[in-house]
Amino acid sequence: MGEVNSPAIEIKNLTVHYGKTPVLWEINCSIPRGILLGILGPNGAGKSTLLKTLLGQLKPIGGETLFFGEKLREKKKKIAYVPQRSSVDWDFPINVENVVLMGRYQKLGMLKWPKKADRQAVHAVLDRVGMLPFARRQISQLSGGQQQRVFIARALLQEADIYLMDEPFAGVDIATEKALIALFAELKKEGKTLCIVHHDLMTVRSYFDWILLLNSCLIDFGPVEEVFHEENLKRAYGSSAYLFTETKKLAQARSTGDE
Amino acid sequence: MLEFFTDPVLRAPTLGTMLMCFGAGLIGCLAFLQKRSLVGEALSHAAYPGVVLSILVSSLLFPFSEKGAALSILIGALLTSSLGLIVIHQMEKRLKISSDAALCFVLSLFFGVGVLFASRLQIIQPLWFQQIQLFLFGQAATMVDGHIILYGALALFVVAAILFLFRYLEILYFDRGFAKALGMRVGPIDLLTYFLLVVAVIVGMRSVGVVLMSAMLIAPPAAARQWTNRFGPFLALSSFFGLLSGFLGNLLSIYVPRWVGEPHLSLATGPMIVLVASSLCVASLLFSTQRGYCTRMARIAAFRLETASENLLKALYKKREGKKSWWLLKWLEWKGLVENSALTDLGVQEAEKLIRLHRLWEVYLVHMGQGVERVHASAEEMEHILTPEIEQELQALLDYPTVDPHEQPIPGGAR
């Protein structure tokens, strides 16, 4: 078992382009197991792109990613993804229970009908995020925080070891934010690895124990106390970084013929 | 009514259109959920030049084969309709044209080309020209048993495909990102659903016609969406509405002329089907149990009646003077709260409950820091709203108060 000691996610020389424009540039890092990692960076830094590339939705032009020392294909079932809330059709005719049930399909297979045990598993995770009373509720009737809890419940049902979440705290109420943080701490204690795209710099210290600072290039990566300091933030968010972003935009416009 | 399924002349149009509408109602759901219902309209118009061109070609190649012509019509329609779909996609993706503009462009361009060729066909093949005119507005009445088999097979194909794809579609249309993360092959599924849409449109042209076909893709799903909030029942109900429109359309096109006393007047089946489907849609929009407009209006009226009668109840309890509405009194009598202009025991209980809720709410507002003189108006409204559960919580929170902020007793408030 060579995988016992291998890190949860190992990213080697990962480079992603949109057209000819680099969005992620030679990312190298090795994310250990059982940490609560915050992925930080300004708008357009490639945070969501990083998650989507890890999930295999975007093809990198170079580099590779290993999960527990193996390729994505082998470990796909061990990875749960929580997309941005805005990427979902909230008018869709579906209730809370059936949304969460989607987390079970990898295990269940697409053609099998869910059994009682599957429903019970759904209710268990809904209870864990405090949404059990809403199981029959139409999804559009929920508040932003409640919708986010349903998404997290779906990810929990996947019984994954790695959780990739795209801004789970965006647009949620304080009660939900606190509940989620407590839940994430529990998951971490169970040995899960959580990678969370985050926006609010004020809460970084209290929420995460590791940080990945991104602005197309990897600015820095490591435990919060070592990485989260003024100089690094300036490199990621400051005016010199701004120039880099602008140039990147221009390059994109030129290569697609817009300018 | 049974003759619609047994009579050799009636059975082909009836069963044929029912199967067609069933498939359209089912596949229309997918376009509806993607908020791209207009695609059906564009595709049916894009199929028209295919019909005309295939007739032109086959009349030159096999001048006397009618079966060959029927088959070539299907193939021709499939080809130009698919081409229309590709053009729409490319315009949206590469030329960054908004979706409605691309749809309208393809609709009018393809249809225009079709009409152009048809005008040529009119001169060189007048007999065939009449045949293709059928496809503009449809003609169900001349369908034969062969159509039932064809439409039945296609409907079966659509149902089988949807059943097979059910879970995929549910995840894909709700949350594309998650579907991709699960490793779902999104591209092929999209392609298959578009192919199904094209098939449904082509099948519908013969009976409902190019111009009206899109209604059969839109009306049943729009109606079904009003009644359910779940994916499976939504699909089932929409296809049922399609089936029902197909049947009633046939029925009415025969019966309506009889009812008006002109049995020889024949009404076109296609437009009748569309009318039925649209009526189902409008009725659902007005009367559905949750979102229906009339249902909501009725609920508002019921709430107003409740408020007015409760206010009257309070007035009677406090023995206030003043004009009392006669019919509201009747209403309270009917509910057993009033007898001979005096409250019954039940009436007294109800009135005390209202006053309790009113004063409890005042105590709560003062507890929350509102001024004593300002709480009455809000309580006047809330006494009609508060539920027993909220009352329980208020009582517990305020520790079962016995007087309100104006030093008046709260009836029945003690533990």
Interface residues (C-beta under 8 A of the other chain):
Chain A: K52 L55 G56 Q57 K76 I79 Y81 P83 Q84 S87 V88 D89 F92 P93 I94 N95 N98 V99 M102 Y105 Q106 M110 L111 Q138 R154
Chain B: L33 F164 R167 Y168 E170 I171 Y173 F174 D175 R176 G177 F178 K180 A181 L182 G183 R225 T228 N229 R230 F231 F234
